[in-house]
Amino acid sequence: MRDLFRGKFSIRQRYEWTVLGVTLAFAPAIAFVIGRVWHEVIGVSSVGVLIVVAMVYVTIARGALLGSCVMITRTQFPDLFSVVERCASMLELPMPMIFLRDDIHIPVVAVGFGDPYSLIISTHWIDHFKEDELTFVIGRELGHIAAGHTRLTSILSVNGHENAIISLIFGAWLRRTEYTADRAGLLCCGSTDAAYRAIALCEFHLFARKVDLAAFAQQRVEIAHDSVLRLGEWLAPNPYATNRMETLRLFHHTALYDYWEERLVTHPVSLEPVGQRSGKVTKSDCASFGRRLVAIAIDYTLVAAIGNLVVTSTGAHGSGIHWSVNFQGSGPGIAFLLYNMVLVAIAGQTFGMMIVSVRVTNTTFGRPSLWQVIWRYLIALPLFILSLLWPGFWRVELHDRASGTRVVGLERTLQRSALHA
């Protein structure tokens, strides 16, 4: 299998993951600075709760967004479907789900934590792209998927437009991901002219048709000689359009571009069409072991953080009445068990599951019974430990089998519903 983002011939922007690692390493220091500005001490518990709440909000908002979009298929907007299919084939990606929405700000955005990912295209923009321009913008979003960017950017942003705080904290990494995605888009469309026009159209909308792109690209020369003018880019999630054009021009003349152009254009991969799915949950429908662990970690962090909070109420005469919630000893385990039982019984998923887009179902994608949920979590700990010893149980663990439940990726449920519609 070809891999554009690893090894000697990777098209990934240099130091992309290194910058992300440094950003995450400095997150505690950033929290301390924010705390000093607010004259509050921001502890680990408070940060944990705030992060989980923010991630849950983003997840809910993203779900509402997808619920209001029109899905593109081979029979509905087939020309658009064929462009996405062609780009996915070149990048050797499984076909994503494609949606149309009305968005005046974001032309195209990719979201998702796992296959099948979602590609959301704006109805406000799509009619103004020529086919080669559309190929570039779709190819670059598929590049985000192939490079693994959406696993984090889907959490950072509800609709693809980062706010100022996100831009400030993660901007250095986000800008590098844009350069990486641009390279994938260029390989898909094969034309720097089409890429320049697409970038300009995303920046200026229809006015871009009147812009002399060569003169516009030259504006970067003045910016390059003035550090103050470059400051605006350092505080933004996206590179300047002029810098994106120049970076693409340089990449187009490299041996690395020639290497991948020959392989992607001359030897494309044909994707197998997705067929109808049965009503039974299969192993491939179940969430990976890694996603399950992330959900558990988020949930445990949330329960532990809430358990360490101390709420104080002061009476009318100044006397203090204190309530302390502190799960010590066996307390965290019991609280964590009850937390999972209650939320899964009511909603089918915990907050951690909501964030990583998984849900507990029965073996036919339906809602598990109350007794199935209770039994699942009563036997979860010992059987989970046994499951760790054999990778064959990592998607359908022993307590899943014993309780008749499954942990299913929400994207699989969405795909199944779409195919049966």
C-alpha positions in Angstrom: 0.0 0.0 0.0 1.3 3.5 -0.9 1.7 5.8 2.0 2.1 9.5 1.3 2.7 10.5 4.9 5.4 8.2 6.2 8.9 7.3 5.5 11.5 8.7 3.1 8.9 9.9 0.5 6.5 11.5 2.9 4.8 14.7 1.7 4.0 15.7 5.2 5.2 19.2 6.1 8.5 19.1 8.0 8.3 19.1 11.8 4.5 18.8 11.7 4.2 16.3 14.6 7.1 17.7 16.4 5.4 21.1 16.6 2.2 19.4 17.9 4.2 17.6 20.6 5.7 20.9 21.7 2.3 22.5 21.7 0.8 19.8 23.9 3.9 19.9 26.2 3.4 23.6 26.9 -0.4 23.3 27.5 0.0 23.3 31.3 2.0 26.5 31.2 -0.6 28.1 29.0 -3.3 27.1 31.5 -1.2 28.7 34.3 -0.9 31.9 32.4 -4.6 32.0 31.7 -5.2 31.4 35.4 -2.9 34.3 36.4 -4.8 36.6 34.0 -8.1 35.5 35.5 -6.7 35.7 39.0 -7.8 32.1 39.6 -5.8 28.9 40.2 -6.7 26.5 37.5 -6.0 23.0 38.8 -5.7 19.7 36.9 -9.3 18.8 37.9 -10.7 22.1 36.6 -8.8 21.8 33.4 -10.0 18.2 32.9 -13.6 19.1 33.4 -13.4 22.1 31.0 -11.7 20.0 28.3 -14.3 17.2 28.5 -17.2 19.7 28.5 -15.7 21.5 25.5 -15.2 18.2 23.6 -18.8 17.1 24.4 -20.1 20.4 23.1 -18.1 20.1 19.9 -19.4 16.5 19.4 -23.0 17.5 19.9 -22.7 20.5 17.6 -21.0 18.3 14.9 -23.8 15.8 15.1 -26.4 18.5 14.7 -24.5 19.8 11.7 -24.4 16.4 10.0 -28.1 15.8 10.8 -29.0 18.9 8.7 -27.0 18.1 5.6 -27.9 16.5 2.3 -26.0 13.4 1.5 -24.3 13.0 -1.9 -24.5 9.6 -3.7 -23.9 8.2 -7.1 -27.4 9.2 -8.1 -27.7 12.6 -6.3 -25.1 15.1 -7.6 -23.1 12.3 -9.4 -20.6 14.7 -10.9 -19.5 15.8 -7.4 -19.5 12.2 -6.2 -17.2 11.3 -9.0 -14.7 14.0 -8.1 -14.5 12.8 -4.5 -14.3 9.2 -5.7 -11.4 10.0 -8.0 -9.4 11.9 -5.4 -10.1 9.1 -2.8 -8.8 6.6 -5.3 -5.6 8.5 -5.9 -4.9 8.9 -2.2 -5.9 5.3 -1.6 -8.6 6.2 0.9 -11.9 4.5 1.6 -14.7 6.5 0.2 -15.9 9.1 2.7 -19.5 10.1 3.2 -20.3 13.4 1.4 -22.7 16.1 2.6 -23.9 19.4 1.4 -24.7 22.3 3.7 -25.2 26.0 3.4 -22.1 27.7 4.8 -20.9 31.2 3.8 -17.5 30.8 5.5 -16.1 27.3 4.9 -16.1 25.9 1.4 -15.1 22.3 2.2 -14.2 20.6 5.5 -13.4 17.0 6.5 -14.4 15.7 9.9 -14.2 12.3 11.7 -12.2 10.1 14.0 -12.4 6.9 11.8 -13.6 5.3 8.6 -15.9 6.3 7.0 -15.0 10.0 7.5 -17.3 12.8 6.4 -16.7 15.5 3.8 -18.9 18.5 4.1 -19.2 20.9 1.1 -20.8 24.3 1.1 -23.7 24.9 -1.3 -22.7 28.6 -1.1 -19.4 27.9 -2.9 -19.7 24.7 -4.9 -21.2 26.3 -8.1 -18.3 28.8 -8.3 -15.6 26.2 -8.5 -14.4 24.8 -11.8 -13.8 21.1 -11.9 -10.0 21.3 -11.5 -10.4 23.8 -8.6 -12.9 21.6 -6.9 -10.5 18.7 -7.3 -7.9 20.7 -5.5 -10.0 21.7 -2.5 -11.5 18.2 -2.2 -8.1 16.6 -2.6 -6.6 18.7 0.2 -9.4 17.9 2.6 -9.0 14.2 1.8 -5.3 14.8 2.5 -6.3 16.0 6.0 -8.0 12.7 6.5 -5.2 10.6 5.1 -2.6 12.4 7.2 -4.6 11.9 10.4 -5.3 15.6 11.0 -9.1 15.3 11.4 -8.7 13.1 14.5 -7.7 16.2 16.4 -9.1 19.0 14.3 -12.6 17.5 14.6 -12.3 18.0 18.3 -10.8 21.5 18.1 -13.5 22.9 15.8 -17.2 22.3 15.3 -17.4 23.4 11.6 -13.8 23.9 10.5 -13.4 27.5 11.7 -11.1 27.7 14.7 -11.7 30.4 17.3 -9.0 32.8 18.5 -7.9 30.8 21.5 -7.5 27.6 19.5 -5.6 29.5 16.8 -3.3 30.9 19.4 -2.5 27.6 21.1 -2.5 25.2 18.1 -1.8 27.6 15.3 1.8 26.6 14.6 0.7 23.0 14.1 -2.5 23.9 12.2 -0.6 25.9 9.7 1.7 23.0 9.0 -1.2 20.7 8.4 -2.6 23.2 5.8 0.7 23.0 3.9 0.6 19.2 4.0 -3.0 19.1 2.8 -2.2 21.6 0.0 0.4 19.1 -1.3 -2.2 16.3 -1.4 -4.6 18.7 -3.2 -2.0 19.6 -5.8 -1.2 15.9 -6.5 -4.9 15.3 -7.0 -5.5 18.2 -9.5 -2.0 18.2 -11.1 -2.0 21.9 -11.8 -0.5 24.8 -9.8 -2.7 27.2 -11.8 -5.8 25.4 -10.6 -4.5 25.3 -7.1 -3.8 29.1 -7.1 -7.3 29.8 -8.5 -8.9 27.6 -5.8 -6.9 29.2 -3.0 -7.9 32.7 -4.3 -11.5 31.7 -4.6 -11.6 30.4 -1.0 -10.1 33.7 0.1 -12.1 36.2 -2.0 -15.1 34.3 -3.3 -16.2 35.4 -6.8 -14.1 38.5 -6.6 -11.1 36.2 -7.1 -12.0 36.0 -10.8 -10.9 39.6 -11.2 -7.6 39.2 -9.3 -4.3 39.1 -11.1 -2.9 36.0 -9.2 0.7 36.6 -10.3 0.6 40.1 -8.8 -1.1 38.8 -5.7 1.5 36.2 -5.2 4.2 38.8 -5.3 2.8 40.5 -2.3 4.6 37.9 -0.1 7.9 39.5 -1.0 7.1 42.6 1.1 5.8 40.5 3.9 8.9 38.3 4.0 11.1 41.4 4.8 9.0 42.6 7.7 8.6 40.6 10.8 5.7 42.7 12.0 3.7 41.9 8.9 4.4 38.2 9.5 2.9 38.4 13.0 -0.6 38.1 11.7 0.1 34.7 10.3 1.7 33.5 13.6 -1.6 34.2 15.4 -3.8 32.5 12.7 -4.7 28.9 12.1 -4.0 29.2 8.4 -0.9 30.4 6.5 -1.2 33.5 4.3 -2.6 32.6 0.9 0.5 34.1 -0.7 2.7 31.8 1.3 0.6 28.8 0.4 1.0 29.6 -3.3 4.7 30.0 -3.0 5.1 26.8 -1.1 3.1 24.9 -3.7 5.2 26.4 -6.5 8.4 25.1 -4.8 6.9 21.7 -4.1 5.8 21.4 -7.7 9.4 21.6 -8.8 10.8 18.9 -6.5 11.7 15.3 -7.1 9.3 14.4 -4.4 6.4 15.8 -6.4 7.6 13.9 -9.5 7.8 10.7 -7.6 4.3 10.8 -6.3 2.8 12.2 -9.5 4.1 9.2 -11.5 2.6 6.8 -8.9 -0.8 8.5 -8.2 -1.6 9.5 -11.8 -0.2 6.6 -13.8 -1.1 3.9 -11.3 -4.4 4.9 -9.5 -6.1 2.5 -7.2 -9.7 1.4 -7.9 -11.9 1.4 -4.8 -14.4 -1.3 -4.1 -17.9 0.1 -3.9 -19.6 -0.1 -0.5 -22.4 -2.6 -0.5 -25.4 -3.1 1.6 -24.8 -4.0 5.2 -26.5 -6.7 7.2 -28.6 -6.0 10.3 -26.0 -7.7 12.6 -23.1 -6.0 14.2 -19.9 -7.4 12.7 -16.4 -7.2 14.1 -15.5 -4.4 11.6 -18.4 -2.3 12.9 -17.0 -2.4 16.5 -14.8 0.4 17.7 -11.0 -0.2 17.9 -9.3 -1.0 21.1 -7.6 2.4 21.0 -10.8 4.3 20.7 -12.3 2.4 23.6 -9.2 3.2 25.8 -9.5 6.9 25.0 -13.1 6.9 25.9 -12.3 5.2 29.2 -9.5 7.6 29.9 -11.8 10.6 29.3 -14.6 9.3 31.4 -12.2 8.4 34.3 -10.6 11.8 34.2 -14.0 13.4 34.3 -15.3 11.3 37.2 -12.0 11.8 39.2 -12.0 15.6 38.5 -15.6 16.0 39.7 -14.9 13.8 42.7 -12.1 16.2 43.8 -14.2 19.3 43.6 -15.2 20.9 46.9 -18.4 23.1 46.9 -18.7 25.7 49.6 -21.8 27.7 50.4 -21.8 30.6 52.9 -24.8 31.2 55.1 -26.5 34.6 55.8 -24.5 35.2 59.0 -21.2 34.3 57.5 -21.1 30.8 58.8 -19.8 28.4 56.2 -21.5 25.2 55.2 -19.2 22.9 53.3 -20.0 20.0 51.1 -17.0 17.9 50.1 -17.2 15.3 47.3 -14.2 13.1 47.6 -13.9 9.7 46.2 -11.0 8.1 48.0 -10.1 4.4 48.4 -12.8 2.3 46.6 -14.9 5.4 45.9 -13.6 6.3 42.4 -14.2 2.7 41.2 -17.8 2.7 42.5 -18.5 6.2 41.1 -17.0 5.2 37.7 -19.1 2.1 37.6 -22.3 3.9 38.4 -21.4 6.7 36.0 -21.1 4.2 33.1 -24.2 2.2 34.1 -26.5 5.3 34.3 -25.3 7.1 31.2 -25.2 4.0 29.0 -28.7 2.8 30.2 -30.1 6.3 29.5 -28.3 7.5 26.4 -26.3 4.5 25.1 -23.0 6.3 25.6 -20.9 8.1 28.2 -19.3 11.5 27.6 -16.1 9.8 26.6 -17.9 7.6 24.1 -19.7 10.7 22.8 -16.3 12.4 22.2 -14.7 9.5 20.3 -18.0 8.7 18.5 -18.8 5.3 19.8 -22.0 3.8 21.3 -23.0 0.7 23.2 -25.6 -1.3 21.3 -26.9 -4.9 21.2 -25.9 -7.3 18.5 -28.4 -5.8 16.0 -27.5 -2.1 16.4 -30.4 -1.7 18.8 -30.5 -0.2 22.3 -29.4 -2.7 24.9 -31.8 -3.6 27.7 -31.2 -2.3 31.3 -30.2 -5.8 32.5 -27.7 -6.1 29.6 -26.1 -2.8 30.7 -26.0 -3.7 34.4 -24.5 -7.2 33.6 -22.0 -5.7 31.2 -20.5 -3.4 33.8 -20.7 -5.8 36.7 -18.4 -8.2 34.8 -16.4 -5.6 32.9 -13.3 -5.3 35.1 -12.2 -9.0 35.3 -13.1 -9.8 31.8 -11.5 -6.6 30.5 -8.2 -7.6 32.0 -8.5 -11.1 30.4 -9.3 -9.4 27.1 -6.0 -7.5 27.2 -4.1 -10.8 27.0 -5.5 -11.7 23.6 -5.7 -9.2 20.7 -8.5 -11.2 19.1 -10.8 -9.8 21.8 -9.8 -6.2 21.4 -12.8 -5.2 19.2 -15.4 -7.6 20.8 -14.2 -8.1 24.3 -15.2 -10.9 26.7 -17.7 -8.7 28.6 -19.2 -7.6 25.3 -19.8 -11.3 24.3 -21.1 -12.3 27.7 -23.6 -9.4 27.9 -24.7 -9.5 24.3 -23.6 -5.9 23.8 -21.1 -4.2 21.4 -19.2 -0.9 21.3 -20.0 0.3 17.8 -18.4 3.3 15.9 -21.1 5.9 15.2 -19.8 6.3 11.7 -20.7 2.7 11.0 -24.2 3.2 12.3 -24.5 6.3 10.1 -23.1 4.5 7.1 -25.6 1.6 7.6 -28.5 3.9 7.9 -27.5 5.8 4.8 -27.1 2.7 2.7 -30.5 1.3 3.8 -32.3 4.6 3.2 
